[in-house]
């Protein structure tokens, strides 16, 4: 394209392609470019880029989904039987990485500021373990059933890495003076999903008559799941054209 104008408050999304080539790119106030998250690398080539106030180029990773709670145990039919253990929760899914953006240009004019959002997604939390079933009641002839063990919590999903941002232009080193002011960056790695909590142990089966026998024991709580790995921060590179 010779010229692309993204109107104030509007968004331009890269859908089928991961490359945008234009002579003049104008981003009016509060406008956005949504990068193609299905591609690891995206490329923007422009001779002139003009940016208004509070603009953004977005290619952050997607968050993982939380796992589901495990099925709870139940009390077995009949006297003096142990409770059925709870099931393990399902794991959280892993997040996706932020997009790597390569930005080529000859001239960049920023009236206000522009945000590059390339952070990695957060991992989904692991599902909680199901509670253990209670032990069935005891009698004068047999001990009350023990409570079932709580299900273990599931592992949290891994986080996504932050994307890398590469500026390629003449006098690329001068752009460092704009960082944190006119150019704002988010290239953080995401947070790993938390491991699911263990399910509660089932209640002990009690003896209600005679007390000749004894009550059962309460079931142990399930183990806490392992947390997912945190993502790595992305890098900012300045290359001379």
ChimeraX attribute file (.defattr): number of C-alpha atoms within 10 A of each C-alpha:
attribute: neighborCount
match mode: 1-to-1
recipient: residues
	/A:1	10
	/A:2	10
	/A:3	13
	/A:4	17
	/A:5	14
	/A:6	19
	/A:7	15
	/A:8	16
	/A:9	13
	/A:10	16
	/A:11	17
	/A:12	16
	/A:13	15
	/A:14	15
	/A:15	13
	/A:16	9
	/A:17	13
	/A:18	18
	/A:19	17
	/A:20	16
	/A:21	16
	/A:22	17
	/A:23	15
	/A:24	19
	/A:25	24
	/A:26	17
	/A:27	28
	/A:28	20
	/A:29	21
	/A:30	19
	/A:31	24
	/A:32	24
	/A:33	18
	/A:34	17
	/A:35	27
	/A:36	21
	/A:37	21
	/A:38	15
	/A:39	15
	/A:40	15
	/A:41	19
	/A:42	21
	/A:43	17
	/A:44	16
	/A:45	19
	/A:46	21
	/A:47	16
	/A:48	18
	/A:49	20
	/A:50	15
	/A:51	24
	/A:52	18
	/A:53	17
	/A:54	20
	/A:55	25
	/A:56	23
	/A:57	20
	/A:58	22
	/A:59	29
	/A:60	30
	/A:61	26
	/A:62	20
	/A:63	24
	/A:64	23
	/A:65	19
	/A:66	21
	/A:67	24
	/A:68	20
	/A:69	26
	/A:70	23
	/A:71	19
	/A:72	22
	/A:73	24
	/A:74	20
	/A:75	24
	/A:76	16
	/A:77	12
	/A:78	12
	/A:79	18
	/A:80	23
	/A:81	23
	/A:82	31
	/A:83	28
	/A:84	23
	/A:85	28
	/A:86	29
	/A:87	24
	/A:88	27
	/A:89	28
	/A:90	22
	/A:91	28
	/A:92	28
	/A:93	23
	/A:94	25
	/A:95	26
	/A:96	26
	/A:97	28
	/A:98	33
	/A:99	29
	/A:100	25
	/A:101	25
	/A:102	17
	/A:103	17
	/A:104	22
	/A:105	21
	/A:106	16
	/A:107	13
	/A:108	15
	/A:109	13
	/A:110	17
	/A:111	14
	/A:112	14
	/A:113	21
	/A:114	25
	/A:115	18
	/A:116	20
	/A:117	23
	/A:118	29
	/A:119	31
	/A:120	32
	/A:121	28
	/A:122	30
	/A:123	31
	/A:124	28
	/A:125	32
	/A:126	31
	/A:127	29
	/A:128	32
	/A:129	32
	/A:130	29
	/A:131	33
	/A:132	31
	/A:133	28
	/A:134	30
	/A:135	32
	/A:136	28
	/A:137	24
	/A:138	26
	/A:139	21
	/A:140	14
	/A:141	13
	/A:142	17
	/A:143	24
	/A:144	26
	/A:145	30
	/A:146	30
	/A:147	31
	/A:148	31
	/A:149	31
	/A:150	32
	/A:151	31
	/A:152	29
	/A:153	32
	/A:154	30
	/A:155	28
	/A:156	30
	/A:157	31
	/A:158	28
	/A:159	30
	/A:160	31
	/A:161	28
	/A:162	29
	/A:163	29
	/A:164	20
	/A:165	24
	/A:166	18
	/A:167	19
	/A:168	19
	/A:169	19
	/A:170	15
	/A:171	12
	/A:172	17
	/A:173	14
	/A:174	10
	/A:175	14
	/A:176	12
	/A:177	10
	/A:178	12
	/A:179	12
	/A:180	12
	/A:181	13
	/A:182	19
	/A:183	18
	/A:184	15
	/A:185	19
	/A:186	19
	/A:187	26
	/A:188	23
	/A:189	25
	/A:190	29
	/A:191	24
	/A:192	27
	/A:193	31
	/A:194	26
	/A:195	27
	/A:196	31
	/A:197	26
	/A:198	29
	/A:199	32
	/A:200	27
	/A:201	27
	/A:202	30
	/A:203	25
	/A:204	24
	/A:205	28
	/A:206	23
	/A:207	24
	/A:208	15
	/A:209	10
	/A:210	10
	/A:211	14
	/A:212	13
	/A:213	17
	/A:214	19
	/A:215	23
	/A:216	25
	/A:217	21
	/A:218	23
	/A:219	26
	/A:220	21
	/A:221	22
	/A:222	26
	/A:223	21
	/A:224	21
	/A:225	24
	/A:226	19
	/A:227	22
	/A:228	25
	/A:229	19
	/A:230	20
	/A:231	25
	/A:232	19
	/A:233	20
	/A:234	22
	/A:235	13
	/A:236	14
	/A:237	13
	/A:238	18
	/A:239	13
	/A:240	11
	/A:241	12
